[in-house]
Amino acid sequence: MGDKINLALIGAGHWGKNLARVFHELGILKTICDSSKEILLKKAAQYPEITTTSSFAEVLASPDINAIAIAAPAEQHYSLAKKSLLADKHVFVEKPLSMTAQEGEDLVKIAKRQEKVLFVGHILQYHSAVQTVKRMLHEGELGKLQYIYSNRLNLGKIRRGENILWSFAPHDISVILSLVGEEPLDVTATGTNILHPNIADTTVTNMKFSSGIGAHIFVSWLHPFKEQKMVIIGDRKMVVFDDTAPIDKKLMLYPHQISWKDGVPVPEKKEGSPIELSKSWEEPLTSEGRAFINAINGQHAPTDGQEGLKVLKVLQRAQASMDNYSHPSQKKSYFLHKSSLIDEGCEIGADTKIWHFSHILKNTQIGNKVNIGQNVVIGPDVKVGNNVKIQNNVSVYPGVTLEDNVFCGPSCVFTNVINPRSSIPRKSEILQTLVREGATIGANSTILCGITIGKHAFIGAGSVVTQDVEDNALVYGNPAKFQGWICDCGCKLDESSQCSECGETIKTS
């Protein structure tokens, strides 16, 4: 057991009041922070032994507080979580972790660097029904998993900070990813905006996995009755998780089977039976709170920052698909030559130009004011920053990330697997290559995978780069070797690290 946990709760309103109750019952609630004086007065009366404050800065500065739970509006999650981690606190964040995958990645990196727990409130992962389904799949009781669908519907709280996809679907995405055990190959979504022209009230998200498993999620906050139901279909049995049902009927097992007669599938229906949950039952929110405590004390949490990031990536892909579907007639803010192609799920920034015979593969993100030359291939799942220039005949493969203002010269080469063989699939062995802001890669250079090229570094033409390159370093040759320092403006520095062109002095190692 580690040091005593003293937790501050940020936001004690709509959902936060439930977290306050559970963390108080678990004996770790120390402080409640909320902008509402009314809420603070109410909580002070309810929990007289805790402190209350309206100052988040006061919470961050307190040496007694070593953990923070965030139940503020979703659009504040990133900022509050980042400040909390940097203040050396363990962090519990309600779903979604943040509002973009980039923000989620940033939080994961900070948590790792600070050696702090980053925990996401995907509560269904701690529901005994979901844990039972996981066990049944693991033991083969359901057979081979084939399809999952989920309905999360209600006439409930209608938000304006996020749409229904980001508000309701994270729970279901989290469970589906954990049941399938892989990230989806394809994500598509459609939405309907009823109450507000720019905020979806209902969405349907479809996922397809490389294993052949399919899934869909239907969410709405404009439904006449509450429904929280997930159906898991195996080739031997099917199971239905209905969270609105009483505990003795929350999980129903249906041993239906499909037999084939004369080449025609014929369903064989059988009576369903409830699965006993009462012996393992604990309020999911309590189990979730206990898991957070255990994570602080060194145990693995199934809903850590990495898991939250995977959910964010699915949400972002679904949102991109929905945006493309909802606004097909809108004028594109970028230029695409008629000979070039953009696959589904891609995000292309404003004022970007994509020239002749280039192909942007699925789920690739390209920033604003990017210039992509002829015969360029980017993706799938590649991220390119703003104001990047990619010259003719360049391929940017999965695993490669280009930050803002990167220059890729003609025919430069990126690799992503260290020992490729045509006969041996090695997609799982892709190594990450990062080209930091402002770096230049000269024509016909080769960049081996798994390295980082520092900010404003300069790779001379025809070089073969085999190891990391420092910020503002000039390297060239085969293999590329350090040849001096270079200014952000692109001129070589003198011995005093000063640029003769712009007069800037660059701090070098």
ABEGO torsion letter per residue (X at the ends): XBBBBBBBBBEABAAAAAAAAAAAAAGABABBBBABAAAAAAAAAABAABBBBABAAAAAABAABABBBBABBAAAAAAAAAAAAAAGBBBBBBOBABABAAAAAAAAAAAAAAGBBBBBBBAAAABAAAAAAAAAAAAGAAEBBABBBBBBBBBBBBBAABBAAAAAAAAAAAAAAAAAGBBBABBBBBBBBAABAABBABBBBBBBBAAGBBBBBBBBAABABBBBBBBBBBAABBBBBBAABBAAAABBBBABBBBBBGGBBBBBBBBBBBBBAAAABBBAAAAAAAAAAAAAAGBBBABBAAAAAAAAAAAAAAAAAAAAAABAABBBABBBBAABBBBBGBBBBBGBBBBBGBBBBBGBBBBBGBBBBBGBBBOBGBBBBBGBBBBBGBBBBBGBBBBBGBBBBBGBBBBABABBBAABBAAAABBBBBBBBGBBBBBGBBBBBGBBBBBGBBBBBGBBBABBBBBGBBBBEOBBBBAEBBBAAGBBBBAAGBBAAAGBBBBBX
